[in-house]
Amino acid sequence: MEDAHHHHWTMVERSGTQLWASGRPFIIHGFNTYWLMSFAADQATRPRVTAAIAEAAEAGLNVCRTWAFSDGGYRALQTVPFHYDEDVFQALDFVVSEAKRHNMRLILSLSNNWEDYGGKAQYVRWGKEAGLDLTSEDDFFSDPTIKSYYKAFVEAVVTRINTVTNETYKDDPTILAWELINEPRCPSDPSGDTLQVFITSCVFG
């Protein structure tokens, strides 16, 4: 379904407690499909990406939350810190372009609390392999070197120029929001302070 009005495809913005797009309130009707990038990375399963987005759009949904990360392991986007697989990045480009083509906004998650697709456990493993004295997965949120790995990855994603649309991710209205990490937990600090400092450092530098 090609969008005949791409020139009206503007950023979703916040005004008070309301989201707005193209001068109208934007109401989220969303779904979660984490596997889009990994399926897009394989030509055999790539058509399922288009089908999932098209069927959701046909059902009246307008936002999809999906993973924009895969750390280490099979078909990784981030193979090791500071190194990214261009083929998998182009798979993510395809996901974003298909979402745009079907008027579907995206919420892109940038890491995982859990070990699926790598997540904070993989970052800590990388740190230990580099000789860091780390004691738990919670070090993901506070160790300066680990945070430098993560921030470099985030920078690589948000500043990437999509090879399909030629748009920089951070400037693409298709991307409604960025999620720093899926379902974050920091058991060593139940107060939430460590998480809050991590969030603030990511947002404000």
N, C-alpha and C positions, 0 to 999 in steps of 0.2 A: 504494500500500500504506500505509494509515494505521496509525500506531503506536498500538496499544491501551494502551501502557504509557508514555505520555509523562512521567508522574510519576516514572518510574524513569530518565529520560534525564538522567543526572548528568554533571558534569564528569569528564573523564579526568584523573587525577592521577598524579604520580610518587612512588613509594616505593622509595628505593634505585635499583636499575637496572631496576625493573619499572614498567610503566604499569598503573593500576587504574581500573576504572569500576564503580560499583554493587557494590562489595565483591568484585569478581572481577578476575583478571588480564585486561588488555586487550591482545590481540595484533593488530597491524596487518596487514590484508590489503588492500593499497592499489593505486591506479592513478592515473595522471596524465592530466588532461584540461584543458588550459590555456584552452580557448575558451568555457567555459560562460557567463561573463558577457556576452561580446560576442554570442553566439547568443541569449541571453535578452533582449538589448536590442532584438531584431527580432522582432516577432510572427510573422513567417513561419518563423523558425528556432527559436523558443522551444520548441516541442514536442520538438525534438531534445535539449534539456537534460533534460527529464523522462525521455525514453527512455533516455538514456545513464546517468543515475543509477539508474533502475529496473532496467535490465539488469545493471548492475554489482552492485546489491544482490541480485538474483536469483541471480547467480553466486557469491555468498558474500563479496563484497568489502565492507569496512566503512569505508574511508578513501579520500577523493578529494583529490588535490592540484590546486589550480586558481589562476588569476590573480585577484587582487582589485585590479588596477590596469590602467590604460590611460592613458598620459600623452601628451597632445597628439594631433594627427592625427584620423583617422576614428573616430567613435563613442568619443571619449575620456571616461573618468571624470573625470580631472583635465584640464580644458581649458587652464588656465594656473595658475601657483602660486596657491594659496588659493581657487581657484574650481573647483567640481565640478558635473557634469551630473546633475541629479536623476533624469532618466529612466534613465540608466545605473546610478546608485546603486540605483534600484528594481529594475533587472535583477539586480544582485548580491543584493538582498534576496530576489528570487525564487529564485535559485540556493541560497541558504542555507536558505530555507524548504522547497524540494524535497528537499534533502539530509536535513533533519530528518524530513520526512514519510516518507522511505525508510530511516531509521535509518543514515544515512551521515554519518560525521564528515568534517570538512574541514580541510585544511592550506591556508591562504590566503597566497599570495605577494604582497608589497607593492611590488616593483619588479623590474627586470630588468637583468642585466649587459649584455645584448645590446640592439640597437636595436628589436627587435620590441616593439610596444606602447609604445614610447617609451623607458622605462628610464633608466639613468644618462646616456646621450647626450642625451636630451631635457632633463633637468634642467640639464646643462651649457649646452645651447643657450639655455635660458631665462635662465641666469645671464649669458651673454654679451650677450643682448639687453637685459639690465638694466644693462650697463656693467661687469660684473665682469671682472677680468683673470685669465682662466682659460687654462691651457695644455694640459690633456688631460681626457679623461673621468674619469680617476682623481681629479680635483678633487671629484667627487661625494662622495667619502668624507671629505674634510677641510675643504672650504670652508664657513665658518659660514653664509653666506647660502643656499647650496645645501642644506645640512643643515636649515636652517629650513624650506625648501620641503617637503622630504621628511617631516620630523617633523610638520608641520602636516597633511600628507595622511594619515599614519599615525593621527594623533589623530582626524581626521575619520572614518576607517574604524572604528577600535576603539570609538569612543563613539557611533557611529550607532545609532539605534533602528530596527530592521527594520520596514518599513511593512506587512509581511505578518504577522509573528509578534508584533510589539510588544515584542521583546526587544532589549536593547542587545547589540551584537556581542560586546563583551568579557565579557559574562555568559552568553552562549549556549553551552551544552554541545556544540552541534553543531560548534563550531569547536575542533578538537583542538589546533591550533598555528598560530602566525604565522611566516612566513618573511620575514626582512627584505628579501632580494633573491635572485632566482634566479641560481644559478651565479656567485657573485661572484668577480671577478678584479681584482687591482690590480698590473698589470705593472711599474709604477714602483717598487714596493716588494715584491720577491719574498720578503722575510722574513716577511710576513704581519702585521707590526706595525700598519700603517695600517688594515688590515681589522679587526684586533682592537680597536683604539681606537674605530673606527666602531661595531662591535657593542656594545662596552661603553657608549658614549655613548647608543646607542639604548635599551638595556635599562635602564640606571641613570640616564639623564638627564645 
